[in-house]
Amino acid sequence: MSGMLANIIGLMGSALFIGAFAYSNVTASMNFVLFNLLNLFGAILLIISLTVHFNLAAMVMEVVWAIIATLGLVKAWRGRARP
């Protein structure tokens, strides 16, 4: 993958993070599935970008971020399944 493509993918991931953060601050009723999906896909895109432009601290943060988003997503889906 080229450096330019990695940068574009990373910027898209950053945009998803910013979008999730903005959403969480302006919504009256939080959709936790949407919030965690935005965070998960943002982290995945940044992880892909970091495979080209590696930075250990950023990689660790993104992997942990993806794990937390996945756990939040599971919790949100389980909460929706309850009557």
C-alpha positions, 0 to 999 in steps of 0.5 A: 500500500502506498503512503498516500493511500495509508494517509487517506485511510487514516484520515477517514478513520480520524473522521469517524472518531471525530464524528462519533465524538461530535455525535455523543456530544450533541445527541439527546438520545445516544444510539450506542450501536452507532457510536461503537460502530463508528469508533470500531471502524475508525480504529480499524482504518487507523490500524490499517494506516499504521501498518504503513506508518508504524508508531507503537504508541498509536498502534497500542491505543488503536488496538485497545480502542477497537477492543473497547468499541467491540465490547461496547457493541456487544453490550449494546446489541445484548441490551437491544435483544432484551424485552 
